[in-house]
Amino acid sequence: MYVQARAARTVYDSGENLLICGSGLQLPPEVAAKKGEIQFVYLDPPFMTGESFDRKRAYGEQGWKKGSPTLTVPGYVDKFADEETYLAFLQGMIENARVLLRQEGVFCLHLDWRMSSQARLLCDQIFGKEMFLNEIIWAYESGGRSKKFFPRKHDTILMYARSKKYRFDLTQVPIPRGENRKNHMARKIDEEGRSYSSILSGGKEYRYYDDDPVYPGDVWTDISILQQKDPERTGYPTQKPLKLLERLMKPVVQEGDWVADLCCGSGTTVAAAERIGCHFLGLDANPEAIAVAAARLKAEDLTILSETVVDGVETSATYDPETKRVKLGALNLEGEPYPAEARKEDLTESWELGWLEGEVFRGEKRYQRSFQYPALVDDVAVGGDRIPDLLMTDAAGRRRVYTWKE
Ligand SMILES: C[S@@+](CC[C@H](N)C(=O)[O-])C[C@H]1O[C@@H](n2cnc3c(N)ncnc32)[C@H](O)[C@@H]1O
């Protein structure tokens, strides 16, 4: 039968990229080892909202298909005793971010109206005023609107260079002019069928083709916050869109560069880095964030430094020595946060076959639910005579390891 064991780290292939459960204030040794090597560091810390955020997640085949049923798990707490405590936290984070950057590197700090002005002064102190690059306004449409003042519908992203040698290439983020057109010029179609706007000046016609690239300024209105049914959405609170991270990152990084996020949450930065072909390092104090981020990544060249849960939860997964197959069984999950009415087999989000070597789980094959494939593969042939160990992640983002005992 499969019995619960413990893994301190999970490694896939070369294990080069890192997802770590830990604090951005006390850099773990694996992160400290990257000092001076990171090309892009993004920080999207708690904003000092005074709130606790939950993660609401659909589970099981029906959940993935239809958006319900759901379960609710505590996400992260954004509460600080006072402004001074918050600013000390932020200062520690920004200093650590700077230490990680290489000379050509760039730092982004994402906040909102609450603390962005104080943060700007902190960044000026830590990076030097002359290293300021941008204050980007990311404006979006969302929920409630105050009538007592203009609705606060933007976040502020401060961008600083590590040194004057920083790298930045705006041509990496073209936007079709059509999407970005904000003028009243008449639109016409030319002989080749291309649409354009034009103005006459000094007897000369200036044409602006809709399909010519233009480049973003520092006010971004064309990136929407994630909608309820967005396939990108993980349910992790305050998840940012991939498009936003890609726009921030692409002018700064080249393939093979290192990217880091010291408060990675659902893993948007690391997922964007993987898509662009960069190495990545994601750190978060919340183990569930690490599980959510891991699920967004290909299980390749990755080390996850986050201990698996040891809580005696049993699994009915089995190995059949005749057929040499592993059959997925349910996790015997009970109590909070698992809904009493949930079918146990619906509460498994993903499972993996691999080998437990001491405290290291070496992952080989992962099966997980997705929008495209909401049902889990539940019966797998195993090559060879060795009986694989299992890593099972439940719908609340808790990871448990099981090893076979005769
Ligand atoms: C605003 S969320 C990040 C959201 C993320 N950008 C995304 O797209 O999903 C802030 C994150 O900071 C994490 N956090 C809070 N204090 C931390 C600390 N000291 N070290 C690392 N992470 C921390 C929280 O757990 C939370 O996941």
The ligand as an ORCA input file, in Angstrom:
! r2SCAN-3c Opt
* xyz 0 1
  C       0.036     40.592     -4.497
  S       0.415     38.928     -4.192
  C       1.375     38.477     -5.602
  C       0.522     38.099     -6.766
  C       1.329     37.630     -7.985
  N       2.021     38.717     -8.613
  C       0.442     36.915     -8.986
  O       0.367     37.348    -10.154
  O      -0.188     35.923     -8.601
  C       1.582     39.085     -2.916
  C       2.256     37.801     -2.475
  O       3.290     38.141     -1.553
  C       3.461     37.043     -0.687
  N       4.259     37.482      0.474
  C       3.886     38.231      1.535
  N       4.940     38.428      2.365
  C       6.002     37.795      1.812
  C       7.365     37.638      2.178
  N       7.860     38.161      3.291
  N       8.168     36.923      1.364
  C       7.679     36.352      0.221
  N       6.401     36.470     -0.163
  C       5.575     37.181      0.608
  C       2.037     36.597     -0.384
  O       2.004     35.263      0.073
  C       1.374     36.784     -1.752
  O       1.374     35.576     -2.472
*
